[in-house]
Amino acid sequence: MNRGGLFLFIRCTGIAILLVAFSCLSSAVAAPLNGKASKKSVGLVLFAAHDCPRCENVKDLIKILKGRYALRVKDFDVDRTVDYALFKRVEAIHATDKFAVPLVLVGDSILMGEEEITKKLEKTVGDLAKSGGAPFPYLGSTQGKNSGIVKPASSPCNCDQAGRPPDVSDELSKLRKFIEKLF
């Protein structure tokens, strides 16, 4: 193979690698965190206590909303040690102040307390359902009985120290640097 042909081969191979990497990255960004969401379903996480009357009212509201929308719910009882530990991890990731129950995470919204949840939850779920659904909110790189919404143990965690997922712009920057090394 002459020098020009070798250069063309290397360049085409680099472009093919770039296309494959971009395809993998774009499908990873577009995929829901739990890998099971249908396009119109909305993932909702509820933290509640079993002896909390306000929490029971919120659960009743969620049951009504499940009849109106394709709503998938994962609920956690903060009276259980494992669920409370997850509650505190989620608080460390998402909160600027202390969390309290009932607490609902849906889409990019964090709704706390019966009053706020009652006022905002139906509109939030309806808007998300109309816009194509939403995956379960990010709960950190933990495992447990609800591993369908958290990162499985088999996948390497690329999370920062607070447990947040990597930013898309950071990942694209890493991809650009990798491609620059090739050429």
C-alpha positions in Angstrom: 0.0 0.0 0.0 1.4 3.4 -0.9 1.7 6.3 1.4 -1.5 8.1 0.1 -3.5 4.9 0.4 -2.3 4.3 4.0 -3.2 7.9 4.9 -6.7 7.5 3.4 -7.2 4.2 5.2 -6.2 5.7 8.6 -8.5 8.7 8.0 -11.5 6.5 7.0 -10.9 4.3 10.1 -10.8 7.3 12.3 -14.0 8.6 10.9 -15.6 5.2 11.3 -14.5 5.2 15.0 -15.9 8.7 15.4 -19.3 7.7 14.0 -19.5 4.6 16.2 -18.6 6.6 19.3 -21.1 9.3 18.5 -23.8 6.8 17.9 -23.1 5.1 21.2 -23.0 8.4 23.0 -26.2 9.7 21.5 -28.1 6.5 22.2 -26.8 6.5 25.8 -27.9 10.1 26.3 -31.3 9.4 24.8 -31.9 6.2 26.8 -33.7 6.4 30.1 -31.7 5.7 33.2 -33.6 2.5 34.0 -33.6 1.1 30.5 -37.3 0.0 30.8 -39.3 3.2 30.2 -41.8 3.3 27.3 -41.8 6.6 25.4 -45.0 7.9 27.0 -44.6 6.6 30.6 -43.5 8.8 33.5 -41.2 7.5 36.2 -42.0 8.8 39.7 -40.1 8.1 43.0 -42.0 8.5 46.3 -40.3 8.6 49.7 -42.8 8.3 52.6 -43.2 6.9 56.1 -45.6 4.2 56.9 -47.2 6.0 59.9 -47.6 9.4 58.1 -51.2 10.5 57.3 -49.9 13.1 54.8 -47.9 10.4 53.0 -51.1 8.3 52.8 -52.9 11.2 51.1 -50.1 11.6 48.6 -50.2 7.8 47.9 -54.0 8.1 47.2 -53.3 11.0 44.8 -50.7 8.9 43.0 -53.2 6.0 42.7 -55.6 8.4 41.0 -52.9 9.7 38.6 -51.9 6.1 37.7 -55.4 5.7 36.4 -55.0 8.8 34.2 -51.5 8.5 33.0 -48.9 5.8 32.2 -47.2 6.4 35.6 -44.6 4.0 37.0 -44.0 4.4 40.7 -41.2 3.3 42.9 -41.9 4.0 46.6 -39.6 3.8 49.5 -40.5 3.7 53.2 -38.0 5.9 55.2 -38.7 3.8 58.3 -36.7 1.0 56.7 -33.0 1.4 57.2 -32.1 0.7 53.6 -34.7 3.1 52.2 -33.7 5.8 54.7 -30.0 5.5 53.6 -31.1 5.9 50.0 -33.3 8.9 51.1 -30.2 10.6 52.7 -28.0 9.8 49.6 -30.7 11.4 47.3 -30.8 14.4 49.7 -27.0 14.8 49.4 -27.2 14.7 45.6 -30.3 16.9 44.9 -31.0 19.0 48.0 -29.7 22.4 49.0 -31.7 22.0 52.2 -33.0 19.0 54.3 -35.6 16.8 52.7 -38.8 15.7 54.5 -41.6 13.2 53.7 -43.7 12.9 51.7 -41.2 13.6 48.9 -41.8 13.0 45.2 -39.2 13.1 42.5 -40.6 13.2 39.0 -38.8 14.4 35.9 -36.6 17.3 37.0 -39.0 18.3 39.8 -38.6 17.6 43.5 -41.9 18.1 45.4 -41.9 18.0 49.1 -44.8 18.0 51.5 -48.4 17.2 51.0 -49.4 20.8 50.1 -46.8 21.2 47.3 -47.3 17.7 45.9 -51.1 18.2 45.8 -50.8 21.5 44.0 -48.1 20.6 41.5 -48.0 16.8 40.9 -50.9 16.3 38.4 -49.7 19.2 36.2 -46.1 18.0 36.3 -47.0 14.4 35.4 -49.4 15.6 32.7 -46.8 17.8 31.1 -44.2 15.1 31.2 -46.7 12.5 29.7 -47.6 15.0 26.8 -44.0 15.7 26.1 -43.1 12.0 25.6 -42.7 10.7 29.2 -39.8 10.7 31.6 -37.5 8.1 33.1 -37.1 7.6 36.8 -35.1 10.4 38.4 -31.5 9.8 39.2 -31.0 8.3 42.7 -27.3 7.9 42.8 -24.9 5.0 42.1 -26.4 2.6 44.6 -27.9 -0.9 44.5 -30.7 -2.6 46.2 -34.2 -4.0 45.9 -35.1 -1.2 43.4 -32.0 -1.6 41.2 -34.2 -0.9 38.2 -33.8 2.8 38.8 -30.3 3.0 40.0 -27.0 2.1 38.4 -26.4 -1.7 38.3 -23.3 -3.0 40.1 -21.9 -4.4 36.9 -21.5 -1.0 35.2 -18.6 1.2 36.1 -19.6 4.4 37.9 -18.4 7.6 36.2 -20.1 9.7 38.9 -18.5 12.6 40.7 -17.9 12.6 44.5 -21.5 13.7 45.3 -22.8 10.7 43.2 -24.0 12.9 40.3 -23.9 11.4 36.8 -21.4 12.9 34.4 -22.4 16.0 32.4 -23.0 15.5 28.7 -20.6 18.3 27.8 -17.9 16.7 29.9 -18.4 13.4 28.0 -18.3 15.2 24.7 -15.1 17.0 25.7 -13.5 13.6 26.5 -14.7 12.3 23.1 -13.1 15.3 21.3 -9.8 14.8 23.1 -9.8 11.1 22.1 -10.5 12.0 18.5 -7.8 14.6 18.5 -5.3 12.0 19.7 -6.2 9.8 16.7 -5.4 12.6 14.2 
